[in-house]
Structures are given as structure tokens and as C-alpha cells.
Amino acid sequence: MVTVILDATIGFLESLQNHSSHVELDPEVFVCYLHPVLLRWWDALNRFWSGKTPYIGFED
């Protein structure tokens, strides 16, 4: 169950970032609306897509 929730969360955030780029909207405008937990996943996605980490996850 946790894996499904995690996959859905990552999928939602990726979709939000992807769709905003297609309408020339900076995806970072959504950051102020994210719950702290979602913000951690948002940052993890950004690190992954920028090549700073080989996986999507938290770095403590």
C-alpha cells in the first residue's frame, strides 16, 4: 500500500512539473502550496532529474 501511495505522489508531482513546462509556467510557483512532506519529494525529483542523484529518495 505504501508503495502505491509513493508512486502516486511521485507521479502527481512529475505531472505537475511536466504540464507546467508545456504552458511556459515555472513549476516552482507551486512550491509555496506544497505540504512539507510533498516539498521533500519535489526536491528529490529535482535532484534526480538534474542528475545529482541516481534515484528518487530523501537525502538526510
MOBELDA-V381749 format. One record per backbone hydrogen bond with DSSP energy under -0.5 kcal/mol. NH is the residue of the N-H (numbers start at 1). CO is the residue of the C=O. If there is no record, write none. Layout:
# MOBELDA-V381749
nh-><NH NH>
co-><CO CO>
This chain:
# MOBELDA-V381749
nh-><5 6 7 8 9 10 11 12 13 14 15 16 17 18 19 20 21 22 23 23 24 25 29 30 31 33 34 39 40 41 42 43 44 45 46 47 48 49 50 51 52 53 57 60>
co-><1 2 3 4 5 6 7 8 9 10 11 12 13 14 15 16 17 18 19 20 21 20 26 27 28 30 31 35 36 37 38 39 40 41 42 43 44 45 46 48 47 47 55 58>
